Amino acid sequence: MRKKRWLEREVITAVNENDLVEYLSSIGLLKEIEAGASRCAICGIIVDLENFGAVFPKGNRIHIVCEKPSCISRIDDAQVGND
């Protein structure tokens, strides 16, 4: 039986732009992003496929960050604290 990708916890340092849609779908975020229902965990703007920057875990959730360097640089700060 073939194991589905992304089910086990692993560290991913980068996802190629060509694989982004597949990756977001595999972690259950693609429909939310395409529907315009995702916001940057740092600045609060709506994140779509054009301005997507990164994802990070916090508690039991995966959070999304936009592409702004100022938001990406604050991911470590955002991971600390309660969900």
PyMOL Python script that loads the backbone (N, CA, C, O; Angstrom):
from pymol import cmd

cmd.read_pdbstr("""\
ATOM      1  N   MET A   1       0.841  -1.186   0.000  1.00  0.00           N
ATOM      2  CA  MET A   1       0.000   0.000   0.000  1.00  0.00           C
ATOM      3  C   MET A   1       0.883   1.245   0.000  1.00  0.00           C
ATOM      4  O   MET A   1       1.840   1.339   0.769  1.00  0.00           O
ATOM      5  N   ARG A   2       0.559   2.177  -0.850  1.00  0.00           N
ATOM      6  CA  ARG A   2       1.346   3.411  -0.960  1.00  0.00           C
ATOM      7  C   ARG A   2       0.940   4.381   0.138  1.00  0.00           C
ATOM      8  O   ARG A   2      -0.247   4.626   0.355  1.00  0.00           O
ATOM      9  N   LYS A   3       1.922   4.927   0.824  1.00  0.00           N
ATOM     10  CA  LYS A   3       1.663   5.882   1.906  1.00  0.00           C
ATOM     11  C   LYS A   3       1.420   7.268   1.318  1.00  0.00           C
ATOM     12  O   LYS A   3       2.178   7.724   0.462  1.00  0.00           O
ATOM     13  N   LYS A   4       0.363   7.937   1.777  1.00  0.00           N
ATOM     14  CA  LYS A   4       0.052   9.279   1.314  1.00  0.00           C
ATOM     15  C   LYS A   4       1.095  10.265   1.839  1.00  0.00           C
ATOM     16  O   LYS A   4       1.503  10.194   2.999  1.00  0.00           O
ATOM     17  N   ARG A   5       1.514  11.171   0.985  1.00  0.00           N
ATOM     18  CA  ARG A   5       2.504  12.176   1.371  1.00  0.00           C
ATOM     19  C   ARG A   5       1.952  13.105   2.432  1.00  0.00           C
ATOM     20  O   ARG A   5       0.746  13.344   2.500  1.00  0.00           O
ATOM     21  N   TRP A   6       2.846  13.627   3.261  1.00  0.00           N
ATOM     22  CA  TRP A   6       2.586  14.671   4.248  1.00  0.00           C
ATOM     23  C   TRP A   6       1.783  14.223   5.465  1.00  0.00           C
ATOM     24  O   TRP A   6       1.372  15.061   6.268  1.00  0.00           O
ATOM     25  N   LEU A   7       1.548  12.912   5.620  1.00  0.00           N
ATOM     26  CA  LEU A   7       0.797  12.472   6.786  1.00  0.00           C
ATOM     27  C   LEU A   7       1.649  12.399   8.041  1.00  0.00           C
ATOM     28  O   LEU A   7       1.149  12.633   9.142  1.00  0.00           O
ATOM     29  N   GLU A   8       2.916  12.082   7.892  1.00  0.00           N
ATOM     30  CA  GLU A   8       3.791  12.011   9.050  1.00  0.00           C
ATOM     31  C   GLU A   8       4.476  13.345   9.251  1.00  0.00           C
ATOM     32  O   GLU A   8       4.738  14.069   8.290  1.00  0.00           O
ATOM     33  N   ARG A   9       4.763  13.669  10.500  1.00  0.00           N
ATOM     34  CA  ARG A   9       5.422  14.939  10.799  1.00  0.00           C
ATOM     35  C   ARG A   9       6.834  14.913  10.226  1.00  0.00           C
ATOM     36  O   ARG A   9       7.606  13.987  10.474  1.00  0.00           O
ATOM     37  N   GLU A  10       7.145  15.921   9.475  1.00  0.00           N
ATOM     38  CA  GLU A  10       8.474  16.069   8.914  1.00  0.00           C
ATOM     39  C   GLU A  10       8.764  17.551   8.748  1.00  0.00           C
ATOM     40  O   GLU A  10       7.847  18.365   8.641  1.00  0.00           O
ATOM     41  N   VAL A  11      10.025  17.889   8.728  1.00  0.00           N
ATOM     42  CA  VAL A  11      10.423  19.272   8.541  1.00  0.00           C
ATOM     43  C   VAL A  11      10.572  19.519   7.048  1.00  0.00           C
ATOM     44  O   VAL A  11      11.310  18.814   6.360  1.00  0.00           O
ATOM     45  N   ILE A  12       9.871  20.518   6.561  1.00  0.00           N
ATOM     46  CA  ILE A  12       9.959  20.896   5.161  1.00  0.00           C
ATOM     47  C   ILE A  12      10.479  22.320   5.125  1.00  0.00           C
ATOM     48  O   ILE A  12       9.858  23.230   5.675  1.00  0.00           O
ATOM     49  N   THR A  13      11.602  22.509   4.486  1.00  0.00           N
ATOM     50  CA  THR A  13      12.172  23.848   4.452  1.00  0.00           C
ATOM     51  C   THR A  13      11.679  24.664   3.272  1.00  0.00           C
ATOM     52  O   THR A  13      11.722  25.894   3.310  1.00  0.00           O
ATOM     53  N   ALA A  14      11.209  23.995   2.218  1.00  0.00           N
ATOM     54  CA  ALA A  14      10.711  24.718   1.051  1.00  0.00           C
ATOM     55  C   ALA A  14       9.827  23.808   0.212  1.00  0.00           C
ATOM     56  O   ALA A  14      10.005  22.591   0.181  1.00  0.00           O
ATOM     57  N   VAL A  15       8.871  24.430  -0.469  1.00  0.00           N
ATOM     58  CA  VAL A  15       8.022  23.725  -1.427  1.00  0.00           C
ATOM     59  C   VAL A  15       8.133  24.502  -2.731  1.00  0.00           C
ATOM     60  O   VAL A  15       7.929  25.716  -2.761  1.00  0.00           O
ATOM     61  N   ASN A  16       8.453  23.806  -3.786  1.00  0.00           N
ATOM     62  CA  ASN A  16       8.564  24.428  -5.094  1.00  0.00           C
ATOM     63  C   ASN A  16       7.219  25.011  -5.500  1.00  0.00           C
ATOM     64  O   ASN A  16       6.176  24.428  -5.206  1.00  0.00           O
ATOM     65  N   GLU A  17       7.235  26.143  -6.165  1.00  0.00           N
ATOM     66  CA  GLU A  17       6.000  26.796  -6.595  1.00  0.00           C
ATOM     67  C   GLU A  17       5.115  25.848  -7.405  1.00  0.00           C
ATOM     68  O   GLU A  17       3.889  25.918  -7.321  1.00  0.00           O
ATOM     69  N   ASN A  18       5.729  24.969  -8.181  1.00  0.00           N
ATOM     70  CA  ASN A  18       4.972  24.014  -8.987  1.00  0.00           C
ATOM     71  C   ASN A  18       4.239  22.985  -8.129  1.00  0.00           C
ATOM     72  O   ASN A  18       3.260  22.393  -8.583  1.00  0.00           O
ATOM     73  N   ASP A  19       4.693  22.764  -6.907  1.00  0.00           N
ATOM     74  CA  ASP A  19       4.096  21.780  -6.009  1.00  0.00           C
ATOM     75  C   ASP A  19       3.205  22.407  -4.936  1.00  0.00           C
ATOM     76  O   ASP A  19       2.638  21.693  -4.109  1.00  0.00           O
ATOM     77  N   LEU A  20       3.077  23.726  -4.943  1.00  0.00           N
ATOM     78  CA  LEU A  20       2.360  24.419  -3.871  1.00  0.00           C
ATOM     79  C   LEU A  20       0.892  23.992  -3.776  1.00  0.00           C
ATOM     80  O   LEU A  20       0.401  23.717  -2.681  1.00  0.00           O
ATOM     81  N   VAL A  21       0.202  23.935  -4.889  1.00  0.00           N
ATOM     82  CA  VAL A  21      -1.217  23.570  -4.867  1.00  0.00           C
ATOM     83  C   VAL A  21      -1.388  22.167  -4.308  1.00  0.00           C
ATOM     84  O   VAL A  21      -2.266  21.934  -3.478  1.00  0.00           O
ATOM     85  N   GLU A  22      -0.562  21.235  -4.753  1.00  0.00           N
ATOM     86  CA  GLU A  22      -0.632  19.861  -4.253  1.00  0.00           C
ATOM     87  C   GLU A  22      -0.338  19.809  -2.757  1.00  0.00           C
ATOM     88  O   GLU A  22      -1.013  19.097  -2.013  1.00  0.00           O
ATOM     89  N   TYR A  23       0.660  20.554  -2.320  1.00  0.00           N
ATOM     90  CA  TYR A  23       1.009  20.575  -0.894  1.00  0.00           C
ATOM     91  C   TYR A  23      -0.130  21.148  -0.055  1.00  0.00           C
ATOM     92  O   TYR A  23      -0.517  20.554   0.951  1.00  0.00           O
ATOM     93  N   LEU A  24      -0.667  22.292  -0.458  1.00  0.00           N
ATOM     94  CA  LEU A  24      -1.754  22.907   0.302  1.00  0.00           C
ATOM     95  C   LEU A  24      -2.984  22.002   0.341  1.00  0.00           C
ATOM     96  O   LEU A  24      -3.678  21.940   1.356  1.00  0.00           O
ATOM     97  N   SER A  25      -3.251  21.314  -0.741  1.00  0.00           N
ATOM     98  CA  SER A  25      -4.350  20.357  -0.763  1.00  0.00           C
ATOM     99  C   SER A  25      -4.085  19.208   0.207  1.00  0.00           C
ATOM    100  O   SER A  25      -4.992  18.764   0.911  1.00  0.00           O
ATOM    101  N   SER A  26      -2.856  18.733   0.242  1.00  0.00           N
ATOM    102  CA  SER A  26      -2.516  17.584   1.098  1.00  0.00           C
ATOM    103  C   SER A  26      -2.615  17.906   2.585  1.00  0.00           C
ATOM    104  O   SER A  26      -2.803  17.003   3.400  1.00  0.00           O
ATOM    105  N   ILE A  27      -2.491  19.179   2.947  1.00  0.00           N
ATOM    106  CA  ILE A  27      -2.625  19.550   4.364  1.00  0.00           C
ATOM    107  C   ILE A  27      -3.986  20.183   4.657  1.00  0.00           C
ATOM    108  O   ILE A  27      -4.215  20.708   5.747  1.00  0.00           O
ATOM    109  N   GLY A  28      -4.882  20.128   3.676  1.00  0.00           N
ATOM    110  CA  GLY A  28      -6.252  20.564   3.887  1.00  0.00           C
ATOM    111  C   GLY A  28      -6.488  22.065   3.873  1.00  0.00           C
ATOM    112  O   GLY A  28      -7.478  22.531   4.438  1.00  0.00           O
ATOM    113  N   LEU A  29      -5.614  22.830   3.248  1.00  0.00           N
ATOM    114  CA  LEU A  29      -5.772  24.294   3.245  1.00  0.00           C
ATOM    115  C   LEU A  29      -6.136  24.888   1.891  1.00  0.00           C
ATOM    116  O   LEU A  29      -6.485  26.066   1.815  1.00  0.00           O
ATOM    117  N   LEU A  30      -6.062  24.110   0.833  1.00  0.00           N
ATOM    118  CA  LEU A  30      -6.245  24.671  -0.507  1.00  0.00           C
ATOM    119  C   LEU A  30      -7.630  25.279  -0.698  1.00  0.00           C
ATOM    120  O   LEU A  30      -7.734  26.413  -1.167  1.00  0.00           O
ATOM    121  N   LYS A  31      -8.686  24.569  -0.353  1.00  0.00           N
ATOM    122  CA  LYS A  31     -10.040  25.088  -0.564  1.00  0.00           C
ATOM    123  C   LYS A  31     -10.274  26.378   0.213  1.00  0.00           C
ATOM    124  O   LYS A  31     -10.899  27.310  -0.292  1.00  0.00           O
ATOM    125  N   GLU A  32      -9.773  26.427   1.438  1.00  0.00           N
ATOM    126  CA  GLU A  32      -9.917  27.624   2.273  1.00  0.00           C
ATOM    127  C   GLU A  32      -9.208  28.817   1.631  1.00  0.00           C
ATOM    128  O   GLU A  32      -9.748  29.923   1.599  1.00  0.00           O
ATOM    129  N   ILE A  33      -8.012  28.590   1.128  1.00  0.00           N
ATOM    130  CA  ILE A  33      -7.240  29.667   0.491  1.00  0.00           C
ATOM    131  C   ILE A  33      -7.932  30.105  -0.801  1.00  0.00           C
ATOM    132  O   ILE A  33      -8.073  31.302  -1.049  1.00  0.00           O
ATOM    133  N   GLU A  34      -8.360  29.152  -1.618  1.00  0.00           N
ATOM    134  CA  GLU A  34      -9.025  29.496  -2.878  1.00  0.00           C
ATOM    135  C   GLU A  34     -10.348  30.223  -2.646  1.00  0.00           C
ATOM    136  O   GLU A  34     -10.768  31.022  -3.482  1.00  0.00           O
ATOM    137  N   ALA A  35     -11.003  29.956  -1.529  1.00  0.00           N
ATOM    138  CA  ALA A  35     -12.279  30.613  -1.211  1.00  0.00           C
ATOM    139  C   ALA A  35     -12.093  32.008  -0.616  1.00  0.00           C
ATOM    140  O   ALA A  35     -13.072  32.714  -0.379  1.00  0.00           O
ATOM    141  N   GLY A  36     -10.844  32.408  -0.375  1.00  0.00           N
ATOM    142  CA  GLY A  36     -10.590  33.724   0.208  1.00  0.00           C
ATOM    143  C   GLY A  36     -10.890  33.780   1.689  1.00  0.00           C
ATOM    144  O   GLY A  36     -11.159  34.849   2.237  1.00  0.00           O
ATOM    145  N   ALA A  37     -10.842  32.621   2.340  1.00  0.00           N
ATOM    146  CA  ALA A  37     -11.192  32.538   3.760  1.00  0.00           C
ATOM    147  C   ALA A  37      -9.977  32.424   4.674  1.00  0.00           C
ATOM    148  O   ALA A  37     -10.127  32.174   5.870  1.00  0.00           O
ATOM    149  N   SER A  38      -8.783  32.604   4.129  1.00  0.00           N
ATOM    150  CA  SER A  38      -7.563  32.493   4.938  1.00  0.00           C
ATOM    151  C   SER A  38      -6.942  33.861   5.128  1.00  0.00           C
ATOM    152  O   SER A  38      -6.858  34.658   4.193  1.00  0.00           O
ATOM    153  N   ARG A  39      -6.508  34.121   6.346  1.00  0.00           N
ATOM    154  CA  ARG A  39      -5.856  35.395   6.655  1.00  0.00           C
ATOM    155  C   ARG A  39      -4.463  35.149   7.198  1.00  0.00           C
ATOM    156  O   ARG A  39      -4.198  34.130   7.837  1.00  0.00           O
ATOM    157  N   CYS A  40      -3.583  36.092   6.937  1.00  0.00           N
ATOM    158  CA  CYS A  40      -2.225  36.030   7.464  1.00  0.00           C
ATOM    159  C   CYS A  40      -2.289  36.071   8.987  1.00  0.00           C
ATOM    160  O   CYS A  40      -2.961  36.922   9.569  1.00  0.00           O
ATOM    161  N   ALA A  41      -1.587  35.146   9.620  1.00  0.00           N
ATOM    162  CA  ALA A  41      -1.580  35.063  11.083  1.00  0.00           C
ATOM    163  C   ALA A  41      -0.866  36.257  11.720  1.00  0.00           C
ATOM    164  O   ALA A  41      -0.986  36.479  12.925  1.00  0.00           O
ATOM    165  N   ILE A  42      -0.132  37.017  10.927  1.00  0.00           N
ATOM    166  CA  ILE A  42       0.615  38.161  11.458  1.00  0.00           C
ATOM    167  C   ILE A  42      -0.118  39.478  11.203  1.00  0.00           C
ATOM    168  O   ILE A  42      -0.422  40.213  12.142  1.00  0.00           O
ATOM    169  N   CYS A  43      -0.402  39.776   9.926  1.00  0.00           N
ATOM    170  CA  CYS A  43      -0.984  41.088   9.600  1.00  0.00           C
ATOM    171  C   CYS A  43      -2.487  41.048   9.333  1.00  0.00           C
ATOM    172  O   CYS A  43      -3.134  42.095   9.330  1.00  0.00           O
ATOM    173  N   GLY A  44      -3.048  39.876   9.112  1.00  0.00           N
ATOM    174  CA  GLY A  44      -4.488  39.744   8.950  1.00  0.00           C
ATOM    175  C   GLY A  44      -5.035  39.915   7.542  1.00  0.00           C
ATOM    176  O   GLY A  44      -6.246  39.804   7.353  1.00  0.00           O
ATOM    177  N   ILE A  45      -4.189  40.181   6.538  1.00  0.00           N
ATOM    178  CA  ILE A  45      -4.724  40.324   5.185  1.00  0.00           C
ATOM    179  C   ILE A  45      -5.154  38.957   4.648  1.00  0.00           C
ATOM    180  O   ILE A  45      -4.677  37.920   5.110  1.00  0.00           O
ATOM    181  N   ILE A  46      -6.055  38.969   3.676  1.00  0.00           N
ATOM    182  CA  ILE A  46      -6.491  37.728   3.048  1.00  0.00           C
ATOM    183  C   ILE A  46      -5.323  37.158   2.239  1.00  0.00           C
ATOM    184  O   ILE A  46      -4.678  37.868   1.468  1.00  0.00           O
ATOM    185  N   VAL A  47      -5.069  35.874   2.431  1.00  0.00           N
ATOM    186  CA  VAL A  47      -3.983  35.196   1.722  1.00  0.00           C
ATOM    187  C   VAL A  47      -4.588  34.337   0.625  1.00  0.00           C
ATOM    188  O   VAL A  47      -5.480  33.525   0.870  1.00  0.00           O
ATOM    189  N   ASP A  48      -4.082  34.533  -0.600  1.00  0.00           N
ATOM    190  CA  ASP A  48      -4.491  33.699  -1.724  1.00  0.00           C
ATOM    191  C   ASP A  48      -3.242  33.038  -2.308  1.00  0.00           C
ATOM    192  O   ASP A  48      -2.158  33.151  -1.736  1.00  0.00           O
ATOM    193  N   LEU A  49      -3.387  32.362  -3.423  1.00  0.00           N
ATOM    194  CA  LEU A  49      -2.236  31.671  -4.009  1.00  0.00           C
ATOM    195  C   LEU A  49      -1.185  32.644  -4.539  1.00  0.00           C
ATOM    196  O   LEU A  49      -0.021  32.275  -4.697  1.00  0.00           O
ATOM    197  N   GLU A  50      -1.586  33.874  -4.810  1.00  0.00           N
ATOM    198  CA  GLU A  50      -0.651  34.874  -5.335  1.00  0.00           C
ATOM    199  C   GLU A  50       0.224  35.493  -4.248  1.00  0.00           C
ATOM    200  O   GLU A  50       1.375  35.844  -4.511  1.00  0.00           O
ATOM    201  N   ASN A  51      -0.299  35.630  -3.042  1.00  0.00           N
ATOM    202  CA  ASN A  51       0.481  36.277  -1.977  1.00  0.00           C
ATOM    203  C   ASN A  51       0.809  35.327  -0.823  1.00  0.00           C
ATOM    204  O   ASN A  51       1.184  35.774   0.261  1.00  0.00           O
ATOM    205  N   PHE A  52       0.668  34.023  -1.050  1.00  0.00           N
ATOM    206  CA  PHE A  52       0.994  33.021  -0.041  1.00  0.00           C
ATOM    207  C   PHE A  52       2.488  33.077   0.271  1.00  0.00           C
ATOM    208  O   PHE A  52       3.321  33.151  -0.633  1.00  0.00           O
ATOM    209  N   GLY A  53       2.816  33.041   1.566  1.00  0.00           N
ATOM    210  CA  GLY A  53       4.219  33.082   1.960  1.00  0.00           C
ATOM    211  C   GLY A  53       4.699  31.810   2.623  1.00  0.00           C
ATOM    212  O   GLY A  53       5.726  31.254   2.234  1.00  0.00           O
ATOM    213  N   ALA A  54       3.956  31.335   3.637  1.00  0.00           N
ATOM    214  CA  ALA A  54       4.407  30.173   4.395  1.00  0.00           C
ATOM    215  C   ALA A  54       3.280  29.639   5.265  1.00  0.00           C
ATOM    216  O   ALA A  54       2.251  30.287   5.456  1.00  0.00           O
ATOM    217  N   VAL A  55       3.505  28.436   5.787  1.00  0.00           N
ATOM    218  CA  VAL A  55       2.641  27.861   6.811  1.00  0.00           C
ATOM    219  C   VAL A  55       3.514  27.508   8.001  1.00  0.00           C
ATOM    220  O   VAL A  55       4.706  27.240   7.855  1.00  0.00           O
ATOM    221  N   PHE A  56       2.903  27.512   9.189  1.00  0.00           N
ATOM    222  CA  PHE A  56       3.645  27.089  10.373  1.00  0.00           C
ATOM    223  C   PHE A  56       2.672  26.485  11.375  1.00  0.00           C
ATOM    224  O   PHE A  56       1.501  26.861  11.427  1.00  0.00           O
ATOM    225  N   PRO A  57       3.175  25.537  12.176  1.00  0.00           N
ATOM    226  CA  PRO A  57       2.300  24.923  13.183  1.00  0.00           C
ATOM    227  C   PRO A  57       2.281  25.753  14.460  1.00  0.00           C
ATOM    228  O   PRO A  57       3.279  26.361  14.845  1.00  0.00           O
ATOM    229  N   LYS A  58       1.124  25.761  15.100  1.00  0.00           N
ATOM    230  CA  LYS A  58       0.994  26.375  16.423  1.00  0.00           C
ATOM    231  C   LYS A  58      -0.117  25.613  17.123  1.00  0.00           C
ATOM    232  O   LYS A  58      -1.266  25.620  16.680  1.00  0.00           O
ATOM    233  N   GLY A  59       0.233  24.962  18.207  1.00  0.00           N
ATOM    234  CA  GLY A  59      -0.725  24.098  18.867  1.00  0.00           C
ATOM    235  C   GLY A  59      -1.078  22.956  17.938  1.00  0.00           C
ATOM    236  O   GLY A  59      -0.195  22.289  17.399  1.00  0.00           O
ATOM    237  N   ASN A  60      -2.359  22.730  17.751  1.00  0.00           N
ATOM    238  CA  ASN A  60      -2.819  21.663  16.862  1.00  0.00           C
ATOM    239  C   ASN A  60      -3.275  22.181  15.509  1.00  0.00           C
ATOM    240  O   ASN A  60      -3.931  21.457  14.760  1.00  0.00           O
ATOM    241  N   ARG A  61      -2.939  23.423  15.185  1.00  0.00           N
ATOM    242  CA  ARG A  61      -3.387  24.033  13.934  1.00  0.00           C
ATOM    243  C   ARG A  61      -2.206  24.430  13.055  1.00  0.00           C
ATOM    244  O   ARG A  61      -1.079  24.595  13.521  1.00  0.00           O
ATOM    245  N   ILE A  62      -2.503  24.575  11.786  1.00  0.00           N
ATOM    246  CA  ILE A  62      -1.529  25.090  10.834  1.00  0.00           C
ATOM    247  C   ILE A  62      -1.977  26.502  10.484  1.00  0.00           C
ATOM    248  O   ILE A  62      -3.126  26.721  10.101  1.00  0.00           O
ATOM    249  N   HIS A  63      -1.074  27.444  10.615  1.00  0.00           N
ATOM    250  CA  HIS A  63      -1.375  28.846  10.337  1.00  0.00           C
ATOM    251  C   HIS A  63      -0.696  29.283   9.047  1.00  0.00           C
ATOM    252  O   HIS A  63       0.316  28.713   8.638  1.00  0.00           O
ATOM    253  N   ILE A  64      -1.262  30.291   8.417  1.00  0.00           N
ATOM    254  CA  ILE A  64      -0.790  30.787   7.129  1.00  0.00           C
ATOM    255  C   ILE A  64      -0.221  32.190   7.314  1.00  0.00           C
ATOM    256  O   ILE A  64      -0.712  32.978   8.122  1.00  0.00           O
ATOM    257  N   VAL A  65       0.825  32.479   6.548  1.00  0.00           N
ATOM    258  CA  VAL A  65       1.448  33.801   6.557  1.00  0.00           C
ATOM    259  C   VAL A  65       1.541  34.284   5.118  1.00  0.00           C
ATOM    260  O   VAL A  65       1.802  33.497   4.209  1.00  0.00           O
ATOM    261  N   CYS A  66       1.327  35.576   4.913  1.00  0.00           N
ATOM    262  CA  CYS A  66       1.452  36.154   3.576  1.00  0.00           C
ATOM    263  C   CYS A  66       2.934  36.263   3.186  1.00  0.00           C
ATOM    264  O   CYS A  66       3.826  35.915   3.959  1.00  0.00           O
ATOM    265  N   GLU A  67       3.161  36.749   1.985  1.00  0.00           N
ATOM    266  CA  GLU A  67       4.518  36.807   1.441  1.00  0.00           C
ATOM    267  C   GLU A  67       5.366  37.984   1.926  1.00  0.00           C
ATOM    268  O   GLU A  67       6.555  38.048   1.615  1.00  0.00           O
ATOM    269  N   LYS A  68       4.780  38.913   2.680  1.00  0.00           N
ATOM    270  CA  LYS A  68       5.550  40.075   3.133  1.00  0.00           C
ATOM    271  C   LYS A  68       6.730  39.625   3.996  1.00  0.00           C
ATOM    272  O   LYS A  68       6.554  38.845   4.932  1.00  0.00           O
ATOM    273  N   PRO A  69       7.921  40.111   3.684  1.00  0.00           N
ATOM    274  CA  PRO A  69       9.089  39.748   4.491  1.00  0.00           C
ATOM    275  C   PRO A  69       8.895  40.056   5.975  1.00  0.00           C
ATOM    276  O   PRO A  69       9.385  39.319   6.830  1.00  0.00           O
ATOM    277  N   SER A  70       8.185  41.136   6.282  1.00  0.00           N
ATOM    278  CA  SER A  70       7.970  41.497   7.683  1.00  0.00           C
ATOM    279  C   SER A  70       7.115  40.449   8.399  1.00  0.00           C
ATOM    280  O   SER A  70       7.302  40.219   9.594  1.00  0.00           O
ATOM    281  N   CYS A  71       6.193  39.820   7.696  1.00  0.00           N
ATOM    282  CA  CYS A  71       5.362  38.772   8.305  1.00  0.00           C
ATOM    283  C   CYS A  71       6.132  37.460   8.416  1.00  0.00           C
ATOM    284  O   CYS A  71       6.088  36.793   9.450  1.00  0.00           O
ATOM    285  N   ILE A  72       6.832  37.098   7.355  1.00  0.00           N
ATOM    286  CA  ILE A  72       7.608  35.853   7.385  1.00  0.00           C
ATOM    287  C   ILE A  72       8.663  35.902   8.483  1.00  0.00           C
ATOM    288  O   ILE A  72       8.922  34.894   9.140  1.00  0.00           O
ATOM    289  N   SER A  73       9.267  37.055   8.685  1.00  0.00           N
ATOM    290  CA  SER A  73      10.318  37.162   9.707  1.00  0.00           C
ATOM    291  C   SER A  73       9.759  37.043  11.126  1.00  0.00           C
ATOM    292  O   SER A  73      10.518  36.837  12.074  1.00  0.00           O
ATOM    293  N   ARG A  74       8.453  37.171  11.276  1.00  0.00           N
ATOM    294  CA  ARG A  74       7.844  37.098  12.611  1.00  0.00           C
ATOM    295  C   ARG A  74       7.228  35.728  12.918  1.00  0.00           C
ATOM    296  O   ARG A  74       6.569  35.575  13.946  1.00  0.00           O
ATOM    297  N   ILE A  75       7.427  34.740  12.057  1.00  0.00           N
ATOM    298  CA  ILE A  75       6.849  33.413  12.286  1.00  0.00           C
ATOM    299  C   ILE A  75       7.313  32.827  13.614  1.00  0.00           C
ATOM    300  O   ILE A  75       6.494  32.277  14.350  1.00  0.00           O
ATOM    301  N   ASP A  76       8.578  32.923  13.939  1.00  0.00           N
ATOM    302  CA  ASP A  76       9.070  32.368  15.212  1.00  0.00           C
ATOM    303  C   ASP A  76       8.337  32.985  16.397  1.00  0.00           C
ATOM    304  O   ASP A  76       7.982  32.276  17.338  1.00  0.00           O
ATOM    305  N   ASP A  77       8.108  34.286  16.365  1.00  0.00           N
ATOM    306  CA  ASP A  77       7.373  34.966  17.448  1.00  0.00           C
ATOM    307  C   ASP A  77       5.940  34.473  17.531  1.00  0.00           C
ATOM    308  O   ASP A  77       5.399  34.302  18.623  1.00  0.00           O
ATOM    309  N   ALA A  78       5.315  34.242  16.363  1.00  0.00           N
ATOM    310  CA  ALA A  78       3.914  33.829  16.320  1.00  0.00           C
ATOM    311  C   ALA A  78       3.713  32.392  16.807  1.00  0.00           C
ATOM    312  O   ALA A  78       2.617  32.037  17.242  1.00  0.00           O
ATOM    313  N   GLN A  79       4.744  31.574  16.739  1.00  0.00           N
ATOM    314  CA  GLN A  79       4.620  30.185  17.171  1.00  0.00           C
ATOM    315  C   GLN A  79       4.572  30.069  18.685  1.00  0.00           C
ATOM    316  O   GLN A  79       4.149  29.039  19.210  1.00  0.00           O
ATOM    317  N   VAL A  80       4.993  31.097  19.390  1.00  0.00           N
ATOM    318  CA  VAL A  80       5.009  31.074  20.845  1.00  0.00           C
ATOM    319  C   VAL A  80       3.665  31.554  21.370  1.00  0.00           C
ATOM    320  O   VAL A  80       3.097  32.506  20.835  1.00  0.00           O
ATOM    321  N   GLY A  81       3.163  30.925  22.384  1.00  0.00           N
ATOM    322  CA  GLY A  81       1.908  31.364  22.992  1.00  0.00           C
ATOM    323  C   GLY A  81       0.786  30.394  22.734  1.00  0.00           C
ATOM    324  O   GLY A  81       0.987  29.314  22.179  1.00  0.00           O
ATOM    325  N   ASN A  82      -0.393  30.793  23.142  1.00  0.00           N
ATOM    326  CA  ASN A  82      -1.566  29.936  23.015  1.00  0.00           C
ATOM    327  C   ASN A  82      -2.187  30.111  21.645  1.00  0.00           C
ATOM    328  O   ASN A  82      -2.016  31.138  20.989  1.00  0.00           O
ATOM    329  N   ASP A  83      -2.915  29.082  21.225  1.00  0.00           N
ATOM    330  CA  ASP A  83      -3.599  29.085  19.944  1.00  0.00           C
ATOM    331  C   ASP A  83      -4.824  29.948  19.971  1.00  0.00           C
ATOM    332  O   ASP A  83      -5.521  30.062  18.963  1.00  0.00           O
TER     333      ASP A  83
END
""", "prot")
cmd.dss("prot")
cmd.show_as("cartoon", "prot")
cmd.util.cbc("prot")
cmd.orient("prot")
